[in-house]
């Protein structure tokens, strides 16, 4: 029996969005998958859009994108009760290892999240992550008590200027750089170091130095930074903004891995006048051995999160690999990093 308190039926949403890959792995839809998600990705359902207005997001209140989009992924609507049953079966069959709930910003979202988390926990003793807007300490405590074991609060942008331009005052958004860090610290107090994540988007206009320095700051705080490649989506403010160069993304991925695993620090790395990474501060043979594991180039985020094709088409280029890399893929990455094979 679940030790988590029963949910409030009045707050439990009747419908929920499920990423299309998750819907297939849960048996809610039929379809073939090039790579199977190891986490079930859910998104709170509300009529209309998010009250925030992030420039890159299809769910932004000013976006003209389709309602079912988040990044380049479609999130069809299902009955919550059917989704809960499917999660119970898929977790028992070890087809999924975690549930991740993406929360839009709207009134009453916390009450719905708390009820949804409790309902999931009554069906399966599965780890649950919630990715949400900055919440009050009281709301964070409610989520922790309901059974959430990891929380994610996105910074997205790599510096304050870009943050304001894409998430804050520049787009009439509700967020500020300073407040976002304050809320991350509150989340650390509630969930503990290592149980708080943030999302960082590469390719909004930052330098590699900007984002690698921010990765270091997050790690020192006890926040796990997950990397995303900017993806233009039709109907958003940034629909014509290009994706980052794959070579640049690879350098940032490798630097992130070195920082997160404690093998290097951003201040040990060298950057040129344009802020591009030129030296990782690690012995070349050690660096080569790390690259050959392929691990730095896997999807980063919560445990068991592989987010297949969230940033890319299956035909490539692949920014975040959802499964272990092949020898030929590692050789390709070495060329992208301009390392001798």
N, C-alpha and C positions, 0 to 999 in steps of 0.2 A: 504493500500500500504506500501511496505517496505521503511524505511528511509535510508537503506544502499545503497551505490552507486552500480550501475550495474557492473557485473564482466566483465573482459576482456576475451572474448571468446577464444582468442588465447592461453591464459594460462590455461584455464579450461581443465583438463585431460579428455580424452574421456572415460577412464575406471577407476574403483576404486575397491579396495578390500573391502569386507564387511565380518565381522566375521559370521561364519555359523549360530550362534544363532540369530544374528541381521537380517540376510538374511531371516530367517524363520519368525521372528516377523514382518518384513517389507513386507512379502508376495512375496519375490523374489525367494524363494525356498519353497518347501513343506516339512514338517517334523513335528515331535512331540518334544516338549521341556519339560524336567523335571522341569526346572525353566526358566521363561521368562526374558530376559534382559530388564531392564527399560531404558537403554541408547542404542542408535544405534551406534555401534562401526564400524568406517570406517578406512581404511589404504590407504595411498597414493600408487598409482601403478606406478612402474617403471620397465623397463626390467632389469633383473639382481638383484643384492643385494644392500644393504645399503653400503655406503662408510666407515662407522664405522665397528669395528670388535669385538664387545662385546662377551666375551667368552661363555655366556649363551644363546645367541640369534640366532635363526634360520635364521634371516635376515642378520647376519654379513657377510661381504664380503668373509671371509675365511670358512664359514660354508658349509657343504655338505648337509644340510637339504633341504627339499622341499621348493620351493619358496613361497608356499601359507601358510606356517606355521608362527605363532607368539605365543610364549609359546607353549602350547599343543593344541592350537585352530587353525582350518583351516579357511583361509580367501579367499574364491573364488572370482573371478573377475566378475564384472557386468558393464554394461554401466552406466556412470555417470548420464545420463538423466533419465534412468529408476529408479535409486536409489533415485534421487531427488524427483521424483513424488511419490515414495513409502514413503519417509520421510514425505512429505506433508500430505498424507492420514493417516499414522500411528499416526502422532502428533495430527491431527484433531480428531482422534478416541481415543486419550489419551492412546495409546498403548506404546508410548515412551515419555520420558520427557526431554531428552537431546541427543545431538549428540557429540560423542567424536572422534576426528580424530587423529590417530596415524601417525606420519610423519617419514618416513625414511630419512636418511641423503644422499642427492644427489644434484647436481647443479640444480638451478631453483626451489627447493622445496618451498621456501617462496612464489614465484609468484603463484605457483599452489595452495598453501594453501589459499592465499588471495582470489583468484578467486573462489575456492571451497566454502569457508565460505560465500562469498557474494551470491553465487548461492543458497546455503542452505537457507540463510536468505530471499531470494526472494520467496522461496517456503513455508517457515514456520518461525514464530517468536519464534523459539526454542532456548534455551540456548546451546551454543557451547563451548566445551573444545578442546584444542589442546595439544597433548603430543608430544614434539619435542626435537631435539637436542638444545644445547645452541645457541640462535640466537642473532644477533646484536640488539642494542636498537632500531635502525631504523626499523628493521624487526618486532620487538615486537609491535611497534607503528602501523605499517601497519596492523598487525593482529587485534589489538584492534579496530582500525578504521573500519575494515571490519565487525566486529561484534562478535569477540571472547570474551567471558566474563571470561574464566579461562584458565590458561596456566600451563602445567606440564613439568618440566625439571628433568629428573631422575638422582638421585645420585646412586641408585641401591646398591652399596657396602657401608658397615657401617664404614669403616675406609680408610685412604689414601693408605695403603699398598694393601688392597684388591681391591680398586678402580683402582690402577695402574696395578695390575695383571689381572683384568677382563675387563677393559674399556680403559686403558691408554697405557703407553709405553710398558708394559709387553706383550701386544697383538698387538703392532703397531697401537694402536687406537689414535684418534685425541684429546681425552679429558684429562684434568688434574683436580685433586681434587680442587685446588685453583681456577681455572677458572670456574668450575661448580658453586661454591659458589658465585663468582662474578656475574655470569649470573643470578643466582637466585635472587640476590639483585637488579639487573637491572630490572628483571621481576616484582619484588615487586614495584619498582618505577613507572612502567607503569600500572600494573593491580591492585595494592593495596594489603595491608595485607589481608590474607584470600582468595585471588583469585589466589594464586599460589600454586601448588602442587608439590610434588616430590614422586618418587617411591623408596621404600627401599625393598631389597630382603633379606629375612631371610634364612640363610643356605649356604652362600658362604664361611664360615670359620671364621666368626666373633664370639665374645662372646655375650651373652645377654647384658652384661654391655655396650659393644661397641654400639650396635644398639639402646638401650634405651637412652644412652647419646646423640646419634645423633638425636633421636626423640625429645628430650628436646631442643637441639640446633635449630632444624627446627621450632618448635613451638614458641620459643622466637624470631626468625626472622620474624615470620608471615607466614611461609610456612606450608601447611598441608601435613604431611607425610602419604602416603598410603602404606600398607603392602602387600607384595607378598611372597609366599613361593617359594623357589627355585624349579624349575621343570626341570629335565633333559630331553633334546630333542635330539633325534638321529641326528647325523651329526654336532652337536656343539662341541666345545672344551671340554665342561663340561658334555658331554653325559653320562659319567660313575660316575659323582658326585652324592651322595645320596641326597634325599629330607631331610629337617630338621625333627627332631623328633617332633611329634605333641604336646607332653608335653611342649617342649621348645617354640614352636610357640604360644601356648596358653598363656604362661607367658608373652611373648612379646606383644601379642594382648591386654592383660589386662593392662599391663603397659602403652602401647600407649594410650588406652582409658582414663586412669586416667590422663595422662599428657595433652592430647588434650582437655579434659573437665575441666582442672584446678583443679582436685581433689588431685593431688599429683605431686611431682617433682622428677626427676631422682635422685637428690642428697639426697632425703629423703628415697630412697630405699636401701636395703642391698643386697650385692652380695658376693658369696663365693670366694675362691681363684681361682677357674676356671672361674670366671665371670658369674656364674649362679645366677639368681635372687632368693633370699631367703625371702625377705620381701618387701611388696609394700609400706610401710609407710602410711597405711590407717587402720583404726579400723576394726577388723575382721567382725563385724556385717554390717558395711557399705559396705565392700568388697563383702560379701555374697549377699547383696541386689542388688549390681551392676551386679554381675555375673548372678543372677536370671532374670535380664531383657533380657539377651542374646545379648545385643547391642555391647559389646566389640568384639564379634566374627563374626559380620556381615562384609561383604566386606567393606573396608575403601577406601575412595577416594573422588572424586567430589560428590556433591549432586546428588542423583538418579543414582549413579553408583553401580551396583550389580555384574557385571562381572561373570556370572554363569560359574563355572567349568573351569576357566582360569588356575587354579593351580592344579586341581584335577579331577579324574574321578568321575562321579556321584555316583559310588559305594563306594567312600571314600578311605582313610580318607578325610573328608571335612576340608580344612584349613580355607577358607573364606565362610561363609554361605551367599547365595544370597537372602534368605527370612527369615522371623521371625522364631526363633527356637522353637521347640516343648519342652515340659517338659522333655521328655526322652533325647533329645539332650543336654539340659542344665545339666541334671544329669550326662550324659557322660562326659561333659566338667569339671564338678566338680571333677570327678574321675581323669581326665587327669591332673588337677591342684592339685591333692592330697588333696582336701578339703572334709570334712565329708558331706555327703548328709543328 
